[in-house]
Amino acid sequence: MVSTQQIDLILSVARVLTVDKRFVAGVGALWFYDYLLTVSDEIKYAWSGRTSLIFVLFILNRYWPLWYLVWLFIAFWNPEYTRPVCDKTAWLSMFYFSTVTLFAQAAITLRIYAVTGNSRWIASYLSFVTLAQFAFGLYLTVWFALRPAFQIPDLPFDEFKACLFHRWRTGVIIYTVVSPVYDISAFALVVHSARRRNHARAHGVPSLLDKIVQDATVYFLAIFTCHFLLIFFELFAPAPIQLLPGRGNAVLIPLMVTRLILSLKKAANPSYSQSLWGSNNTAQVESARFAHHTIGGTERGGGDIVLRHLSTDKSGLARSRVQD
């Protein structure tokens, strides 16, 4: 006969499992919806040109979350995903968090490296933070893999929820705290560099740096909020729902990064630049010159294309500005 305590436990876990499944379904729907909204820009601006490191990072941030979502959907809704299977694969969650954070921060580091005028000390600092976090993430992955998944007594509810990886809570918190430190550093460096290098303001026209600062502000607030909620849940939320923000962050943060990359590539495209600045060749060239250094001549859809496009303008203004 099932005791009252067991019934309360079953109902409690069942409620948490329902919320968990709906949350994962919602995150998956959001990723798919965003993909439909941006796939045309991806084809037009990201896939046109030659391959480069930033393009590879874009692809990784774009499609790496897909396998994680597929894995979660299988784990939550496939009855064949039993405890023995979970016991062997639960560590993949930490491995995914470590790699997706590496890909996202690597892309942002490259962008900041360009925005700050190829500052090596800034790139070294951000790279050190990123690689140190990644190394600790791999350590946590191995730590989880060498331990059996967390087990609770046999109860008649979903197998996957009854089989979570054994968590080192302090280690997860330490790993998570590093991300807001990186976020604040990256945002501060972008804003500081933009104020120093925004030469177009002297001509009374907007520049690509304005757009970069606007994007950085919006996405910084979004990404920082995701990390803050994860830390808050880890510290104060009941144990069953501590993982919810982590699953959301694992998809939303790379989504934000791909939008940042697409935004810059779009702004460096000749047709978009012309529609943005109209007949103002000074603003076009200011943006193109910065895009040239930010994306580079070997990038897909790079700023050098914009520079060549503008250098043919009959006014001579574009030609003189390119030669500066």
Sine and cosine of phi, psi and omega as CSV:
sin_phi,cos_phi,sin_psi,cos_psi,sin_omega,cos_omega
0.00,0.00,0.70,-0.71,-0.05,-1.00
-0.99,0.17,0.77,-0.64,-0.02,-1.00
-0.98,0.21,0.25,-0.97,0.04,-1.00
-0.88,0.47,-0.60,0.80,0.01,-1.00
-0.90,0.44,-0.66,0.75,0.03,-1.00
-0.92,0.40,-0.62,0.78,0.03,-1.00
-0.90,0.44,-0.69,0.73,0.03,-1.00
-0.88,0.48,-0.64,0.77,0.01,-1.00
-0.91,0.41,-0.68,0.73,0.01,-1.00
-0.87,0.48,-0.71,0.70,-0.01,-1.00
-0.91,0.41,-0.63,0.77,-0.01,-1.00
-0.90,0.44,-0.74,0.67,-0.02,-1.00
-0.93,0.38,-0.58,0.81,0.01,-1.00
-0.89,0.45,-0.65,0.76,0.03,-1.00
-0.91,0.42,-0.70,0.71,0.02,-1.00
-0.89,0.46,-0.66,0.75,0.00,-1.00
-0.89,0.45,-0.63,0.78,0.03,-1.00
-0.89,0.46,-0.71,0.70,0.03,-1.00
-0.89,0.46,-0.69,0.72,-0.01,-1.00
-0.86,0.50,-0.73,0.69,-0.02,-1.00
-0.91,0.42,-0.67,0.74,0.02,-1.00
-0.91,0.41,-0.61,0.79,0.02,-1.00
-0.90,0.44,-0.73,0.68,0.01,-1.00
-0.89,0.46,-0.66,0.75,0.04,-1.00
-0.89,0.46,-0.64,0.77,0.02,-1.00
-0.92,0.40,-0.67,0.74,0.03,-1.00
-0.90,0.44,-0.67,0.74,0.03,-1.00
-0.89,0.45,-0.65,0.76,0.04,-1.00
-0.91,0.42,-0.62,0.79,0.02,-1.00
-0.91,0.42,-0.67,0.74,0.03,-1.00
-0.88,0.48,-0.71,0.71,-0.02,-1.00
-0.91,0.41,-0.64,0.76,0.02,-1.00
-0.90,0.44,-0.70,0.71,0.03,-1.00
-0.90,0.44,-0.61,0.80,0.02,-1.00
-0.88,0.47,-0.68,0.74,0.03,-1.00
-0.90,0.44,-0.58,0.82,-0.01,-1.00
-0.94,0.33,-0.53,0.85,-0.16,-0.99
-0.93,-0.37,-0.05,1.00,-0.07,-1.00
-0.90,0.44,-0.55,0.83,0.02,-1.00
-0.92,0.40,-0.67,0.74,0.06,-1.00
-0.91,0.42,-0.60,0.80,0.04,-1.00
-0.87,0.49,-0.73,0.69,-0.01,-1.00
-0.91,0.41,-0.66,0.75,-0.09,-1.00
-0.97,0.25,-0.65,0.76,-0.15,-0.99
-0.95,-0.30,-0.52,0.85,-0.07,-1.00
-1.00,-0.01,-0.57,0.82,-0.09,-1.00
-1.00,-0.04,-0.03,1.00,-0.01,-1.00
-1.00,-0.08,0.89,-0.45,0.02,-1.00
0.83,-0.56,-0.39,-0.92,-0.05,-1.00
-0.98,-0.19,0.34,-0.94,-0.04,-1.00
-0.97,0.26,0.56,-0.83,0.03,-1.00
-0.50,-0.87,0.09,-1.00,-0.01,-1.00
-0.90,0.44,-0.67,0.74,-0.02,-1.00
-0.92,0.40,-0.52,0.85,0.06,-1.00
-0.92,0.38,-0.67,0.74,0.03,-1.00
-0.88,0.47,-0.68,0.73,0.03,-1.00
-0.91,0.41,-0.57,0.82,0.07,-1.00
-0.88,0.47,-0.72,0.69,0.00,-1.00
-0.89,0.45,-0.66,0.75,0.00,-1.00
-0.91,0.42,-0.70,0.72,0.02,-1.00
-0.93,0.37,-0.48,0.88,-0.04,-1.00
-0.97,0.26,-0.70,0.72,-0.19,-0.98
-0.92,-0.39,-0.21,0.98,0.04,-1.00
-0.87,0.49,-0.64,0.77,0.03,-1.00
-0.90,0.44,-0.34,0.94,-0.06,-1.00
-0.90,0.44,-0.70,0.72,-0.02,-1.00
-0.93,0.38,-0.53,0.85,0.04,-1.00
-0.91,0.42,-0.68,0.73,0.04,-1.00
-0.90,0.44,-0.66,0.75,0.04,-1.00
-0.88,0.48,-0.68,0.73,0.01,-1.00
-0.88,0.47,-0.70,0.71,0.01,-1.00
-0.89,0.45,-0.66,0.75,-0.01,-1.00
-0.90,0.43,-0.65,0.76,0.05,-1.00
-0.90,0.43,-0.69,0.72,-0.05,-1.00
-0.91,0.42,-0.60,0.80,-0.06,-1.00
-0.99,0.14,-0.53,0.85,-0.16,-0.99
-0.87,-0.48,-0.09,1.00,0.02,-1.00
-0.99,-0.11,0.89,-0.46,-0.02,-1.00
-0.91,0.42,-0.27,0.96,0.02,-1.00
-0.98,0.21,-0.18,0.98,0.00,-1.00
-0.99,0.11,0.99,0.12,-0.11,-0.99
-1.00,-0.06,0.01,-1.00,-0.02,-1.00
-0.85,0.52,-0.72,0.70,0.02,-1.00
-0.85,0.52,-0.61,0.79,0.04,-1.00
-0.92,0.39,-0.71,0.70,0.01,-1.00
-0.88,0.48,-0.61,0.79,-0.02,-1.00
-0.86,0.50,-0.50,0.87,-0.03,-1.00
-1.00,-0.02,-0.29,0.96,-0.15,-0.99
-0.85,-0.53,-0.06,1.00,-0.08,-1.00
-0.88,0.48,-0.48,0.88,-0.01,-1.00
-0.92,0.40,-0.30,0.96,0.00,-1.00
-0.88,0.48,-0.46,0.89,0.00,-1.00
-0.89,0.46,-0.74,0.68,0.02,-1.00
-0.92,0.39,-0.60,0.80,0.05,-1.00
-0.88,0.47,-0.65,0.76,0.03,-1.00
-0.91,0.42,-0.73,0.69,0.01,-1.00
-0.83,0.55,-0.66,0.75,-0.03,-1.00
-0.91,0.41,-0.71,0.70,-0.06,-1.00
-0.95,0.30,-0.64,0.76,-0.04,-1.00
-0.93,0.36,-0.56,0.83,0.08,-1.00
-0.92,0.40,-0.65,0.76,0.05,-1.00
-0.87,0.50,-0.74,0.67,-0.03,-1.00
-0.90,0.45,-0.68,0.73,-0.03,-1.00
-0.91,0.41,-0.74,0.68,-0.05,-1.00
-0.95,0.30,-0.48,0.88,0.08,-1.00
-0.91,0.42,-0.67,0.74,0.03,-1.00
-0.90,0.43,-0.68,0.74,0.02,-1.00
-0.92,0.39,-0.62,0.79,0.02,-1.00
-0.88,0.47,-0.68,0.73,0.03,-1.00
-0.88,0.47,-0.65,0.76,0.01,-1.00
-0.91,0.42,-0.70,0.72,0.00,-1.00
-0.93,0.38,-0.58,0.81,0.06,-1.00
-0.84,0.54,-0.66,0.75,0.02,-1.00
-0.96,0.28,-0.68,0.74,-0.04,-1.00
-0.89,0.46,-0.58,0.81,-0.04,-1.00
-1.00,0.05,0.28,0.96,0.04,-1.00
0.96,0.28,0.62,0.79,0.01,-1.00
0.85,0.53,0.70,0.71,0.01,-1.00
-0.96,0.27,0.88,-0.47,-0.07,-1.00
-0.95,0.30,-0.59,0.81,-0.04,-1.00
-0.93,0.36,-0.57,0.82,0.05,-1.00
-0.92,0.38,-0.71,0.70,0.04,-1.00
-0.88,0.48,-0.63,0.78,0.00,-1.00
-0.92,0.40,-0.66,0.75,0.00,-1.00
-0.90,0.44,-0.77,0.64,-0.02,-1.00
-0.91,0.42,-0.61,0.80,0.03,-1.00
-0.91,0.41,-0.64,0.77,0.02,-1.00
-0.88,0.47,-0.72,0.69,0.01,-1.00
-0.87,0.49,-0.70,0.71,-0.03,-1.00
-0.90,0.43,-0.74,0.68,-0.05,-1.00
-0.94,0.34,-0.57,0.82,0.04,-1.00
-0.91,0.42,-0.67,0.74,0.04,-1.00
-0.91,0.42,-0.66,0.75,0.01,-1.00
-0.90,0.44,-0.67,0.74,0.01,-1.00
-0.89,0.46,-0.67,0.74,0.03,-1.00
-0.92,0.38,-0.57,0.82,0.07,-1.00
-0.89,0.46,-0.65,0.76,0.06,-1.00
-0.91,0.42,-0.61,0.79,0.06,-1.00
-0.88,0.48,-0.69,0.72,0.05,-1.00
-0.90,0.44,-0.62,0.79,0.02,-1.00
-0.86,0.50,-0.73,0.69,0.02,-1.00
-0.91,0.42,-0.64,0.77,0.00,-1.00
-0.87,0.50,-0.68,0.73,0.03,-1.00
-0.93,0.36,-0.64,0.77,-0.08,-1.00
-0.91,0.41,-0.50,0.87,-0.04,-1.00
-0.99,0.11,-0.03,1.00,0.01,-1.00
-0.87,-0.49,0.56,-0.83,0.02,-1.00
-0.92,0.38,0.44,-0.90,0.05,-1.00
-0.88,0.48,0.49,-0.87,-0.01,-1.00
-0.89,0.45,0.79,-0.61,-0.05,-1.00
-0.91,-0.41,0.61,-0.79,0.15,-0.99
-0.82,-0.57,0.26,-0.97,-0.05,-1.00
-0.84,0.55,0.49,-0.87,0.01,-1.00
-0.87,0.49,0.85,-0.53,0.02,-1.00
-0.68,-0.74,0.47,-0.88,-0.08,-1.00
-0.98,0.19,0.91,0.42,0.14,-0.99
-0.59,-0.81,-0.02,-1.00,-0.16,-0.99
-0.76,0.66,0.75,-0.66,-0.06,-1.00
-0.90,0.43,-0.64,0.77,-0.10,-0.99
-0.90,0.44,-0.65,0.76,-0.02,-1.00
-0.92,0.39,-0.44,0.90,0.03,-1.00
-0.99,0.15,0.02,1.00,-0.08,-1.00
-0.66,-0.75,1.00,0.05,0.05,-1.00
-0.95,-0.33,0.42,-0.91,0.01,-1.00
-0.92,0.39,0.56,-0.83,0.01,-1.00
-0.93,0.38,0.85,-0.53,-0.18,-0.98
-0.97,-0.25,0.70,-0.71,0.18,-0.98
-1.00,-0.10,1.00,-0.09,-0.20,-0.98
-0.87,0.49,-0.69,0.72,-0.01,-1.00
-0.89,0.46,-0.66,0.75,0.01,-1.00
-0.90,0.44,-0.65,0.76,0.02,-1.00
-0.90,0.43,-0.65,0.76,0.02,-1.00
-0.90,0.43,-0.69,0.72,0.03,-1.00
-0.86,0.50,-0.70,0.71,0.01,-1.00
-0.88,0.48,-0.67,0.75,-0.08,-1.00
-0.94,0.34,-0.59,0.81,-0.06,-1.00
-0.89,0.45,-0.47,0.88,-0.02,-1.00
-0.89,0.45,-0.55,0.83,-0.07,-1.00
-0.88,0.47,-0.74,0.68,0.07,-1.00
-0.88,0.47,-0.54,0.84,0.06,-1.00
-0.88,0.48,-0.70,0.71,0.05,-1.00
-0.90,0.44,-0.70,0.72,-0.03,-1.00
-0.85,0.53,-0.76,0.65,-0.03,-1.00
-0.89,0.45,-0.68,0.73,0.02,-1.00
-0.88,0.48,-0.72,0.70,-0.03,-1.00
-0.89,0.45,-0.72,0.70,-0.02,-1.00
-0.90,0.43,-0.69,0.72,0.01,-1.00
-0.88,0.47,-0.64,0.77,-0.01,-1.00
-0.92,0.39,-0.64,0.77,0.02,-1.00
-0.90,0.44,-0.73,0.68,-0.03,-1.00
-0.90,0.43,-0.70,0.72,0.00,-1.00
-0.89,0.45,-0.69,0.72,-0.01,-1.00
-0.92,0.39,-0.62,0.79,-0.01,-1.00
-0.88,0.47,-0.64,0.77,0.01,-1.00
-0.92,0.40,-0.53,0.85,-0.01,-1.00
-0.98,0.18,-0.56,0.83,-0.19,-0.98
-0.95,-0.31,0.10,0.99,-0.06,-1.00
-0.99,0.15,0.96,0.27,-0.05,-1.00
-0.92,0.39,-0.42,0.91,-0.07,-1.00
-0.93,0.38,-0.36,0.93,0.02,-1.00
-0.89,0.45,-0.51,0.86,0.01,-1.00
-0.90,0.44,-0.43,0.91,0.01,-1.00
-1.00,-0.08,0.03,1.00,0.01,-1.00
0.96,0.28,0.38,0.93,0.00,-1.00
-0.83,-0.56,0.44,-0.90,0.05,-1.00
-0.96,0.29,0.31,-0.95,0.04,-1.00
-0.72,-0.70,0.11,-0.99,0.01,-1.00
-0.89,0.45,-0.43,0.90,0.02,-1.00
-0.90,0.45,-0.56,0.83,0.06,-1.00
-0.86,0.51,-0.71,0.71,-0.01,-1.00
-0.91,0.42,-0.62,0.78,-0.01,-1.00
-0.90,0.43,-0.68,0.73,0.01,-1.00
-0.91,0.42,-0.65,0.76,0.04,-1.00
-0.88,0.48,-0.74,0.67,0.03,-1.00
-0.88,0.48,-0.71,0.71,-0.04,-1.00
-0.87,0.49,-0.64,0.77,0.00,-1.00
-0.90,0.43,-0.76,0.66,-0.03,-1.00
-0.89,0.45,-0.76,0.65,-0.08,-1.00
-0.96,0.27,-0.50,0.87,0.08,-1.00
-0.89,0.46,-0.72,0.69,0.01,-1.00
-0.87,0.49,-0.65,0.76,-0.01,-1.00
-0.93,0.38,-0.75,0.66,-0.05,-1.00
-0.93,0.37,-0.67,0.74,0.01,-1.00
-0.89,0.45,-0.63,0.77,0.04,-1.00
-0.88,0.47,-0.66,0.75,0.05,-1.00
-0.86,0.51,-0.72,0.69,-0.01,-1.00
-0.93,0.38,-0.62,0.78,0.01,-1.00
-0.89,0.45,-0.69,0.72,0.02,-1.00
-0.89,0.45,-0.61,0.79,0.01,-1.00
-0.89,0.45,-0.71,0.71,0.02,-1.00
-0.90,0.44,-0.68,0.73,0.00,-1.00
-0.87,0.50,-0.71,0.71,0.01,-1.00
-0.91,0.41,-0.64,0.77,0.01,-1.00
-0.88,0.47,-0.59,0.81,-0.07,-1.00
-1.00,0.07,-0.59,0.81,-0.21,-0.98
-0.84,-0.54,-0.32,0.95,-0.07,-1.00
-0.98,0.20,0.42,-0.91,0.11,-0.99
-0.86,0.51,0.52,-0.86,-0.10,-1.00
-0.79,0.62,-0.66,0.75,-0.08,-1.00
-0.89,0.45,-0.42,0.91,-0.07,-1.00
-0.93,-0.37,0.20,0.98,-0.01,-1.00
-0.91,0.42,-0.42,0.91,-0.06,-1.00
-0.99,0.11,-0.24,0.97,-0.12,-0.99
-0.84,0.54,-0.80,0.61,0.00,-1.00
-0.88,0.48,-0.53,0.85,0.01,-1.00
-0.88,0.47,-0.66,0.75,0.02,-1.00
-0.92,0.39,-0.61,0.79,0.05,-1.00
-0.92,0.39,-0.71,0.71,0.01,-1.00
-0.87,0.50,-0.60,0.80,-0.05,-1.00
-0.89,0.47,-0.32,0.95,0.02,-1.00
-0.94,-0.34,-0.65,0.76,-0.10,-0.99
-0.95,0.31,-0.61,0.79,-0.06,-1.00
-0.92,0.39,-0.76,0.64,0.09,-1.00
-0.88,0.48,-0.50,0.86,0.08,-1.00
-0.88,0.47,-0.69,0.73,0.04,-1.00
-0.89,0.46,-0.65,0.76,-0.03,-1.00
-0.91,0.41,-0.67,0.75,0.02,-1.00
-0.90,0.43,-0.57,0.82,0.06,-1.00
-0.92,0.38,-0.60,0.80,0.07,-1.00
-0.88,0.48,-0.72,0.69,-0.01,-1.00
-0.90,0.43,-0.71,0.71,0.03,-1.00
-0.88,0.48,-0.61,0.79,0.00,-1.00
-0.88,0.47,-0.69,0.72,0.00,-1.00
-0.94,0.35,-0.68,0.74,0.02,-1.00
-0.90,0.44,-0.60,0.80,0.03,-1.00
-0.91,0.41,-0.68,0.73,0.00,-1.00
-0.92,0.39,-0.42,0.91,0.00,-1.00
-1.00,0.05,-0.09,1.00,-0.01,-1.00
-0.98,0.20,0.67,-0.74,-0.06,-1.00
-0.83,0.55,-0.73,0.68,-0.07,-1.00
-0.92,0.40,-0.64,0.77,0.00,-1.00
-0.94,0.34,-0.65,0.76,0.01,-1.00
-0.87,0.49,-0.65,0.76,-0.01,-1.00
-0.93,0.36,-0.62,0.79,0.03,-1.00
-0.94,0.34,-0.47,0.88,-0.02,-1.00
-0.97,0.24,-0.68,0.74,-0.09,-1.00
-0.97,-0.25,-0.15,0.99,0.01,-1.00
0.91,0.41,-0.75,-0.67,-0.04,-1.00
-1.00,0.02,0.07,1.00,-0.03,-1.00
-0.98,0.20,1.00,-0.03,-0.06,-1.00
-0.92,0.40,-0.52,0.85,0.01,-1.00
-0.87,0.48,-0.73,0.68,0.01,-1.00
-0.91,0.41,-0.62,0.79,0.02,-1.00
-0.88,0.47,-0.71,0.71,-0.06,-1.00
-0.95,0.31,-0.61,0.79,0.07,-1.00
-0.85,0.53,-0.70,0.71,0.02,-1.00
-0.92,0.39,-0.67,0.74,-0.03,-1.00
-0.91,0.41,-0.65,0.76,-0.01,-1.00
-0.90,0.44,-0.67,0.74,0.01,-1.00
-0.93,0.38,-0.66,0.75,0.03,-1.00
-0.89,0.45,-0.55,0.83,0.02,-1.00
-0.87,0.49,-0.66,0.75,0.00,-1.00
-0.99,0.17,-0.48,0.88,-0.04,-1.00
-0.98,0.21,-0.68,0.73,-0.03,-1.00
-0.99,-0.13,-0.62,0.79,0.06,-1.00
1.00,0.00,0.36,-0.93,-0.06,-1.00
-0.94,0.33,-0.32,0.95,-0.01,-1.00
-0.99,-0.11,0.05,1.00,-0.04,-1.00
-0.99,0.14,0.33,-0.94,0.11,-0.99
-0.95,0.30,0.82,-0.57,-0.01,-1.00
0.92,0.40,0.53,0.85,-0.15,-0.99
-0.93,0.38,0.23,-0.97,-0.04,-1.00
-0.92,0.40,-0.34,0.94,0.03,-1.00
-0.89,0.45,-0.49,0.87,0.05,-1.00
-0.90,0.43,-0.66,0.75,0.02,-1.00
-0.91,0.42,-0.66,0.75,0.00,-1.00
-0.89,0.46,-0.70,0.72,0.02,-1.00
-0.90,0.43,-0.62,0.79,0.00,-1.00
-0.89,0.46,-0.70,0.72,-0.06,-1.00
-0.97,0.23,-0.43,0.90,-0.05,-1.00
-0.93,0.38,-0.23,0.97,0.02,-1.00
-1.00,0.00,0.00,1.00,-0.03,-1.00
-0.90,0.43,0.65,-0.76,-0.10,-1.00
-0.96,0.29,-0.31,0.95,-0.10,-1.00
-0.93,0.37,-0.37,0.93,-0.03,-1.00
0.99,0.11,-0.31,0.95,0.00,-1.00
-0.90,0.44,-0.71,0.70,-0.01,-1.00
-0.89,0.46,-0.67,0.75,-0.03,-1.00
-0.90,0.45,-0.67,0.74,-0.03,-1.00
-0.93,0.37,-0.58,0.81,-0.02,-1.00
-0.94,0.33,-0.61,0.79,0.00,-1.00
-0.90,0.43,-0.54,0.84,-0.06,-1.00
-0.98,0.18,-0.15,0.99,0.00,-1.00
-0.88,0.48,0.00,0.00,0.00,0.00
